[in-house]
Amino acid sequence: MAILRWISFFFVLFCIAPTLEASEGDADPLYRDCVEHCEKTGCVGSQCFQNCQFTADGNISDGRWYLQEPLYLKWKHWDCRSDCRYNCMLAREEERKSLGEKPVKYHGRWPFRRVYGIQEPVSVALSTLNLAIQFHGWMSFFILVYYKLPLKNRRTYYEFTGLCHIYGVLAMNSWFWTAVFHGRDLDLAEKLYYSSSAALIGFGLLLSIFRVFSVNKEATRVMVAAPIIAFVTTHIMYLNFYYLDYGLNKKVCVILGAAQLLLWAVWAGVTWHPLRWKLWIVVFVGALSTLLEIYDFPPYRGLVDAHAVWHAITIPLTYLWWSFIKDDAEFRTLTLLKKSK
């Protein structure tokens, strides 16, 4: 089948893709000298930073309390070192631009421009919009199955209602921490971002297995879910308590994601589901959009990079995905009602 060849291509491509983050910018001697000088003097050129006047315990170095940042700005946790790195990066990129050179990554990240203390403002806005779409999809599904479709002993006919609720909660949690991480990549935010993404993708694989193979018995579900949950939980614990390995996490998420895409694609090809065309769109566009995670490009005007474009593509896909779940709930409910008569 053509779909199998396409999915296999993406699966192999993702697995062999390099996962090391380029750091050409922070290896630049001029950048390093700039950061070192800034940390000593608190200035980059004629621009000086208030954060460099604070001691390690957060107090102002000369005791002047009125120079401290107001509370509404302290949320971003920018310190002397991060401010020096940011402004040295901008200065170095201006020099590279004047010489006709292309942007490079610094500490594994593209040179983004802050907006009101937000590190990647476009990605934050798109992640927040994704969160809103997930909430809308989950709420509309909740209203459909409990208030618009018939119930049996106060329970829904749709066998996967509980699983869809869990998926919705995990999806909203994942997009929330995605927005937080892109706003400011603190260690805690980074761990929660990677952990919540892995949990969502792992549960997405479970949902695909249960729906594709119509696994309805609780005992069978437990037997199928146990090894996957154990694997994902071990992976999350490894990231949080041993080593936050970005490359390993990327491989795990890609393999789990490719597996569920393959399941949905094959099922959409053999089922007679009336709304399977929605699945085709989600699978194909979703698989193609993940190429942006591999062949990324520098941010346009320091704001929009490949990852931000991927966030934008997931917005209509999320809406279409929840639309399919609602259609599937209605389709299964009507089918089961006909059988019960």
MOURCOR-V173077 format. One record per pair of residues at least 6 apart in sequence whose C-alpha atoms are under 6 Angstrom apart, sorted by the first residue. I is the first residue (numbers start at 1). J is the second residue. D is the distance in whole Angstrom. If there is no record, write none. Layout:
((I;J;D) (I;J;D))
This chain:
((11;258;6) (19;247;5) (21;108;5) (22;108;5) (23;105;5) (23;106;5) (23;107;5) (23;108;5) (25;104;6) (25;105;5) (25;106;5) (26;106;5) (26;107;6) (34;88;6) (35;84;6) (35;85;6) (38;44;6) (38;84;6) (42;48;6) (42;49;6) (42;52;5) (51;79;5) (51;80;5) (52;80;5) (53;60;6) (53;61;5) (54;60;4) (54;61;5) (55;61;5) (112;302;5) (112;303;6) (113;302;5) (118;183;5) (119;183;5) (119;184;6) (120;182;5) (120;183;6) (123;308;5) (124;179;5) (124;182;6) (126;311;6) (127;175;6) (127;179;5) (130;315;5) (131;172;5) (131;175;5) (137;322;5) (138;168;6) (141;326;6) (157;333;5) (158;329;6) (158;333;6) (170;200;6) (174;196;5) (174;197;6) (177;193;5) (178;193;5) (181;189;5) (181;190;6) (195;236;5) (205;260;5) (208;260;6) (261;283;6) (268;276;6) (282;317;6) (292;306;5) (296;306;5) (297;305;6) (297;306;6) (298;305;6) (299;305;4))
